[in-house]
Each structure stands twice: as structure tokens, then as C-alpha cells.
Amino acid sequence: MSNYSAYIDQAATVVSANGPSWNAISPEYVARMRLQNRFKTGLDVAKYTAKIMREDMAAYDKDSANYTQSLGCWHGFIGQQKLIAIKKHHGTTKRRYLYLSGWMIAALRSEFGPLPDQSMHEKTSVANLIEELYTFLRQADARELGGLFRDLDAARAAGDAGKEKEALNKIENFQTHVVPIIADIDAGFGNAEATYLLAKKMIEAGACCIQIENQVSDEKQCGHQDGKVTVPHEDFLAKIRAVRYAFMELGVDDGVIVARTDSLGAGLTKQIAFTKEPGDLGDQYNSFLDCEEVSLANMKNGDVVINRGGKLLRPKRLPSNLFQFRAGTGEDRCVLDSITSLQNGADLLWIETEKPHVGQIKGMIDRVRQVIPNAKLVYNNSPSFNWTLSFRQQVFDAWQKEGKDVSKYDRAKLMSVDYDSTDLALEADRRIQNFQKDGSRDAGIFHHLITLPTYHTAALSTNDLAKGYFGEEGMLAYVAGVQRKEIRQGIACVKHQNMSGSDIGDDHKEYFAGEAALKAAGKDNTMNQFS
């Protein structure tokens, strides 16, 4: 509920108490401005959205059909348009979030220019983007409410009590565009203290959920690239605790931490873990190292050796000064990472995989749930996967195993357009369509996100416009390909002056100056062509 009537009453009391000199202040205009600026600080946002996310997690525990979704953002306008579109097409923002991708910050927001996802960008840009996203979401609230206030005034001017009641009802039941953001802190941008300091900045900007990964901070790689290096569990757990302390220091006691493990694709470590006794966490981490048994007699200069069960073992050490894990241990390490993270303060898991395969994800989460029954995943529905090829191959393999005739298909060439209308391709598309539903039901996925969607949509739409505009279509490429579609689909941005806040400014001018206000939305404003 928006408390519009209550805001009017509160403002009226203050205006009345200050005597005749405040008579020009309209309590209803004050109420409108308060409602349009409901969230005063980033901490207001973080506390509000943390509660939403906790409620959604509880709802998912009761019914896996209550999974949540988000799309990645690299600019406040992009996030704003997503939420406007969600409200327009689905009527509610319930269980829809935004994702802040470190990859997109590195590629699109760094002062160094485009960078790979290796934590080389300015870490302050992470908190800055969170603040920017919420600035645009709050502006979306102000814009939509402004339209409702205009509807209310028009109904009153027309003496239409029915429309006045309808407008008031919409105002009182207004749903904000402000939703949770899952924010990527990479590997913490340094040690645990650095992680804590950056986490505070992110929370102060509005983040209710922080995602942190178990890679080495200064060796960090994109989750879908080679050369990933993990840290011993105690190092990672210290950073999880640092994030929790940041949340609690700032009074966001129900803040959410997503612990991401990159161990499935990480074959290297920079450190041999500290261990006190056989079977402790450090010993378990070291047990995955690729070692060979040695004796004092055949040790080489500079060898690092460990004692395990009375045997002297030499971990395989690379020229990069990194140590190598045994091949085939990735899933076991992911399961251990997941269990220990949840046992030490994390709320959700992120297991980075090399392909979108429900069976693979389920195999790991089932093992985690043997220890922690309500373990839940955030899953990256990544554009780094070739979804078409992967799912066509999954169907091919399943059909072949079932004994179906697949002789007319070439497994290595299933991406070909020649297969697009085949039964195999149609079945693959059906599985892609149901991937999120199936993954949430069978593999414990609470939240599905696409990390880089608007990176790709911006490239695709720009390519199409440039091809036509600089070719034979000329201006028709823009008019038919963009503007006409905006008008007919009711895209708010066709009125770009309104979207930028012009009407909000006009409202304020009228509040401040009454009939003397010089408004931008007069008869000569070309935006009227789109009314």
C-alpha cells in the first residue's frame, strides 16, 4: 500500500502548524513528492529488497514452482526498461530481479575501455552501478505515479467520481519498480578486509544480495574461460564472513550471500591449504592435489612436499608457481565447496558449469542436499553456452540411448539451419523452453539469471539498424524497424521526453509557481504526436 491518504494527512498537519505563511504549500503535492521518493537512501532499498528475497526463498522451499528470475544490466536505463516491461507485460514484479554482472562492468563500464572479466576494472564502479540502477528504478516509480496523479486530477476536473476512485485505488495499490539486485563482487577485489570495504559500499548503494566466488582475487578469470585458480576453503570462508559483517554493521541483518564455486572448471590452486590434522578442511582441500610419492633421496631443488598418512608427497607444481588438482575431481570439489559455504554463513549457491544440463546440476545439488536439505542454487543461464547445439546434442544422445534411429542426423553439425524444422530440433527447443522450470523442480535452482543479455541485444539491434540505415532503406530502417514498433507495441520510450523526466519537472514547476509555471509539455512539444 502506498499510504497516499496518510501522507496527505501528515503533510496537512505540518502545514497547518506553521501558520498562514505556509498556506501556499499543498499537502497533496507534498504527499505526491514523498510517494515518488519513497526510498531515501540505498540502505532503505537494501532493507526493503532483502525482505522480499527472504520471502521468495521461503516460498521456493514450499514449492519449487516459485523460482525467481533476472536479467543482467550494465546501465541504469537498461534495468529501468526491464522493470517497466515486466510490469507492462506481466502486471507484477513479483519474483523478478535484476543481476549486476562483473563481466559487463569490465567490458562496458571501465575507464580503461573494454576489459576481460578478470577484476581489472575499478572496483568502485560496482557500487556506482548499483546506485545508478536504483536511481533509474526510482525515477520509473516517479514517472508512473506522475501519470496516475494526472489521471486523478483529470477525473476531478471532469467531476467523474468513478474515475477518481479508480485513480486513487491505483495510487494506493501502486507496486514499485524497486526489486532485489544480485550484485557480483567477483572474488572480493583483494583480501578479506578489501572484500568487507567494497561490500559495505555495495550495500550502502542498495545491494541486498552479494555474490562472491572462490577464485584467487588477483588471478580471477571469467567463469567460462580457462586458467581458473581457486583458494583454500578457509580463505573463502573469511570473505563470506566479511560480507556478513558488512551487512550486519549496516543493519541489513537479512542480507543474502551467494557463494559461487568455480571448482568444476578450475584445475589449479595457488596455495596448499593449512592443515592441523587428517580430515580437517585444509587436508580435504589438499587431498585433491595431483601428487606423486617421493623420498628424501629423490627430492629436487625447491620441491614442496606434504606428509599424508606417513607418506611424503610432492604436489605437481607448474612453471607459473601454481599447483595442479587431479583430473576428474571437479564435481567433488564443487560439492565440498558448496557444503562448507552453506555451513559457514552463505545463503545460496552458484555452481558454474560448462554447459546447461539439468542432470549434471542435479547430480551435484543432490549430494549437497544429503547434508543440507534446503540448499538452493542461483544458476547462470549463460550466453557463453551454445544453447542450440548443446540441447540438440542432449536430445541426440538421449534418443540414441533409447534406441531411436538418429542416422539422419550428424551430431557434430546439429547447429546447422538444415536441422531447424526437424523433430530433434523441435524437441531441443522444448527442453530449452522448460529448462528453468525443470531445473528449479529437479535441481534446486531458486534463481535463474542471464548474465549478459543486453550486451547481446544491443549488439544485435544496432547491427540491424546500421545495416538498413546506411544501406538502401535509409530512414525507413529506423521508422519501420524501431519507431513504428515502439508506437504499436506501446513502448514507453517512444515518448523519450517523458521518459527522461520532462513531465515530472512540469509537475514540480506547477507545484512551485502555480499558473506562472513555464511548462515544456505545451502544444509545441512534438511528443504530443505520440499521444
Secondary structure, DSSP 8 states (H G I E B T S, - for coil): ---HHHHHHHHHHHHHHT-GGGTTS-HHHHHHHHHHT---SHHHHHHHHHHHHHHHHHHHHH-GGG-EEEEEESSHHHHHHHHHHHHHHHS--TTEEEEE-HHHHHHHT-TT-S--SSS-S-THHHHHHHHHHHHHHHHHHHHHHHHHHHHHHHHHHHT-HHHHHHHHHHHHT---S---EEEE-TT-SSSHHHHHHHHHHHHHHT-SEEEEE-B-GGG---TTSS--EE--HHHHHHHHHHHHHHHHHTT-TT-EEEEEE-TTT--EES-----SSTTSHHHHHHTTB-EEE--GGG--TT---EEETTEEEEE-B-TTS-EEB-TT-HHHHHHHHHHHHHHTT--EEEE--SS--HHHHHHHHHHHHTTSTT--EEEE--TTS-HHHHHHHHHHHHHHHHT---TT--GGGTTSGGGTTSHHHHHHHHHHHTHHHHHHHHS-EEEEEESSHHHHHHHHHHHHHHHHHTTTSTHHHHIIIIIHHHHHHT-GGGSHHHHTTHHHHHHHHHHHHGGG---SSSTT-GGGGG-
